[in-house]
Amino acid sequence: MNKRDFSSGYFPSGSPLAVEGGIKARSTRGAIGTSWWSGRFIEVLQSFGLGSRLQRGRAYARKGQVISLDVNTAMVTASVQGSRPRPYSVRIGLQAFSQAQWQQIEMALADDAWYVASLLDGNMPEDIERVFETVGLSLFPRGKRDLTMDCNCPDWEVPCKHLAAAFYLLAERFDEDPFRILAWRGRTREQLLGPLEGQRDEDEPAQTDTPLEELLDSFYQSPQQITPRPERLSNSLLIDQLPQVPLKIRSKELNSVLRPIYQRLRDSSDSGAD
């Protein structure tokens, strides 16, 4: 039996039933997704060559036809209202990384303080994909074959407009919280940041919880012993003991401009003048 062409009208599409309280895309026109990581995800969707289904899926997302959308390890599930009374069930699967693979990723991230600081600050570094590539993995799906997609609508084409609508709203969820991408791959925010934060704490000096009032006697003392150099102090101005400052005032070095002032201060001190 030949595959039916649903775009020919064999299955009339009709208008989707209105949804009260559906999830609407924040974007009302133009592109959906504002961050670089959601843009990368939309690129994957556009690579499928959906044609008009992509446009209808975007319209569904903006109209609020998606009733629910949940991101879990390896699976995104959604309920999308179409033209039939019963909403359609949508599933988008992506293989989660194994425990060993995540350990490799965490070690690679921990090697660069920039990645650790950015992630702990809630941001997704723009070149974080390179970290995954160094261990032979890809943060985002490379294409259609990396995903398992399913919708119980009568359209045999995959992905259908209901899957496309879920994709668009998923991109906006990634905008809100980039850690949802990592959660889809098998690591929650807490699971990823816990080891990274612990690694950063190990690299920082230990902090004590001693009350301030108990430290007043030594609070203003240098943590390192300073070797006195009385012979230099007695024979030269303080300004001459400081390093040369790379700053000029009217083409003159700052130290040379300040030297007469320091000389007058020492002369005044030696003579007992105020």
C-alpha positions in Angstrom: 0.0 0.0 0.0 1.4 3.4 -1.0 1.9 6.0 1.6 -0.9 8.5 1.7 -0.2 12.1 1.0 -1.8 13.9 3.9 -0.9 17.3 2.4 -3.3 16.6 -0.5 -6.3 16.8 1.7 -7.0 13.2 2.4 -7.0 14.1 6.0 -8.5 17.6 6.1 -6.4 19.6 8.6 -9.2 21.8 9.9 -8.7 24.5 12.5 -7.3 23.4 15.9 -9.7 23.6 18.8 -9.1 26.6 21.1 -7.2 25.9 24.3 -7.8 27.8 27.5 -4.6 28.4 29.4 -2.3 26.8 26.9 1.4 27.5 26.7 2.0 30.4 24.3 5.4 31.3 22.8 6.7 34.6 24.0 7.7 35.5 20.5 4.8 36.9 18.5 6.6 37.3 15.2 10.0 36.5 13.6 12.3 34.0 15.2 11.5 32.0 18.3 14.3 31.8 20.8 16.7 34.6 21.9 19.8 32.9 23.2 22.5 31.3 21.2 21.8 27.9 22.6 18.1 28.0 21.7 19.1 29.2 18.3 21.3 26.1 17.9 18.4 23.9 18.8 16.1 25.6 16.3 18.7 25.0 13.6 18.3 21.3 14.3 14.6 21.6 13.7 15.0 23.6 10.5 17.4 21.0 9.2 14.6 18.5 9.0 13.1 20.3 5.9 9.5 20.4 7.3 8.2 23.0 4.9 4.7 24.1 5.7 4.6 21.9 8.8 7.3 24.1 10.3 5.1 27.2 9.8 2.0 25.5 11.2 4.0 24.3 14.2 5.2 27.8 14.9 1.6 29.1 14.6 0.5 26.4 17.0 3.2 27.4 19.5 2.2 31.1 19.3 -1.5 30.3 19.5 -1.2 28.3 22.7 -2.1 24.9 21.4 0.5 23.1 23.5 -1.2 22.2 26.8 1.8 20.8 28.7 5.5 20.4 28.1 7.9 18.5 30.4 11.6 18.0 30.2 13.0 14.8 31.7 16.2 12.7 31.3 16.3 11.5 27.7 12.7 12.4 27.1 10.5 15.5 26.4 6.8 14.9 26.6 4.0 17.3 25.5 0.3 17.4 25.0 -0.9 19.3 21.9 -4.4 20.2 21.0 -5.3 19.8 17.4 -8.6 19.7 15.5 -9.8 16.6 17.2 -11.4 16.7 20.7 -8.6 14.6 22.3 -5.2 16.3 22.5 -2.3 14.5 20.8 0.6 13.0 22.8 4.1 14.1 21.7 7.4 12.6 22.7 10.9 13.7 21.7 13.7 11.4 22.9 17.4 12.1 23.0 20.0 9.7 24.3 21.3 10.6 27.8 25.0 10.5 28.5 26.2 7.7 30.7 27.8 8.2 34.2 31.3 7.7 32.7 30.6 10.2 29.9 29.4 12.8 32.4 32.6 12.3 34.5 34.7 13.0 31.4 32.6 16.2 30.7 32.9 17.4 34.3 36.7 16.8 34.3 37.0 18.8 31.0 34.9 21.6 32.4 36.8 21.7 35.7 40.1 22.3 33.8 38.9 25.8 32.8 37.9 28.2 35.5 35.9 30.3 32.9 33.5 27.4 32.3 33.1 26.8 36.0 32.5 30.4 36.8 30.0 30.8 33.9 28.0 27.7 34.8 27.9 28.6 38.5 26.6 32.0 37.5 23.8 30.4 35.6 25.1 31.1 32.1 25.9 28.8 29.2 29.4 29.6 27.8 29.3 30.1 24.0 32.0 27.7 23.3 30.9 25.0 25.7 30.2 22.7 22.7 33.9 22.3 22.3 34.2 20.8 25.7 31.8 18.0 24.7 33.6 17.6 21.4 36.9 17.0 23.1 35.5 13.9 24.8 33.8 12.8 21.5 30.2 13.9 22.4 27.7 16.5 21.2 25.7 18.7 23.5 23.0 19.2 20.9 21.5 16.6 18.6 23.4 16.5 15.3 20.3 15.8 13.3 17.1 13.9 12.9 18.7 10.5 13.5 19.9 11.5 17.0 16.2 12.0 18.0 13.3 9.7 18.5 10.0 11.5 17.7 6.5 10.3 18.1 3.0 11.8 17.9 -0.3 9.9 17.8 -1.9 12.2 15.3 -3.0 10.8 11.9 -0.2 12.5 10.0 2.4 9.9 9.0 5.1 12.5 8.4 7.6 12.9 11.3 8.0 15.4 12.6 4.4 16.7 12.3 3.2 20.2 13.2 2.5 19.1 16.7 6.1 17.9 17.2 7.2 21.2 15.6 5.1 23.2 18.1 6.7 21.3 21.0 10.2 22.0 19.5 9.6 25.7 19.4 8.3 25.9 23.0 11.2 23.7 24.1 13.6 26.2 22.6 12.0 28.9 24.7 12.3 26.7 27.8 16.0 26.5 27.0 16.1 30.3 26.9 14.7 30.5 30.4 17.0 27.9 31.8 19.9 26.5 29.7 20.4 23.7 32.3 17.3 22.1 30.9 19.4 21.1 27.9 21.8 19.3 30.3 18.9 17.8 32.2 17.7 16.3 28.9 21.2 14.8 28.5 21.0 13.3 32.0 22.4 15.9 34.4 20.4 18.3 36.5 21.7 21.6 37.6 22.5 20.3 41.1 24.2 17.2 39.8 26.5 19.1 37.5 27.3 22.1 39.7 27.9 20.2 42.9 31.2 18.6 41.8 32.3 21.8 40.0 31.6 24.0 43.0 33.5 21.5 45.2 36.4 21.6 42.9 36.5 25.4 43.0 36.4 25.3 46.8 39.4 23.0 46.9 41.3 25.5 44.7 40.5 28.5 47.0 42.1 29.2 50.4 40.2 27.8 53.3 37.9 30.3 55.1 37.5 30.3 58.8 34.3 31.1 60.7 36.1 32.9 63.6 34.1 35.9 64.8 35.6 39.3 63.9 35.9 40.5 67.5 38.3 37.7 68.1 40.5 38.8 65.3 40.8 42.5 66.1 44.3 42.2 67.5 45.7 40.9 64.2 43.1 42.2 61.8 45.2 45.1 60.5 48.5 43.1 60.5 50.0 41.8 57.3 49.6 38.1 56.8 53.3 37.9 55.8 56.3 39.2 57.7 57.8 42.3 56.2 61.6 42.6 56.4 62.5 46.1 57.5 64.9 48.0 55.4 66.0 50.9 57.6 69.1 51.8 55.7 67.1 52.4 52.5 64.4 54.4 54.3 67.0 56.7 55.9 68.8 57.5 52.7 66.1 57.9 50.1 62.6 59.3 49.7 59.6 57.0 49.9 58.7 57.8 46.3 62.1 56.5 45.2 61.3 53.1 46.8 58.1 52.6 44.8 58.0 51.0 41.4 57.8 53.3 38.4 54.2 54.0 37.6 53.4 53.9 33.8 51.6 57.2 34.0 52.6 60.7 32.7 51.4 64.2 33.6 52.2 66.7 30.8 54.8 64.3 29.3 56.5 63.9 32.7 56.7 60.6 34.7 54.4 60.6 37.7 57.2 59.7 40.1 59.3 62.7 39.0 56.3 65.0 39.4 55.7 63.8 42.9 59.3 63.7 44.0 59.5 67.4 45.0 56.4 67.1 47.1 57.9 64.1 49.0 61.1 66.1 49.4 59.3 69.0 51.0 57.4 66.7 53.3 60.6 65.1 54.6 62.3 68.5 54.9 59.3 69.8 56.9 59.4 66.7 59.1 63.2 67.1 59.8 62.7 70.7 60.7 59.7 70.0 63.0 57.4 72.3 61.0 53.7 71.5 60.7 
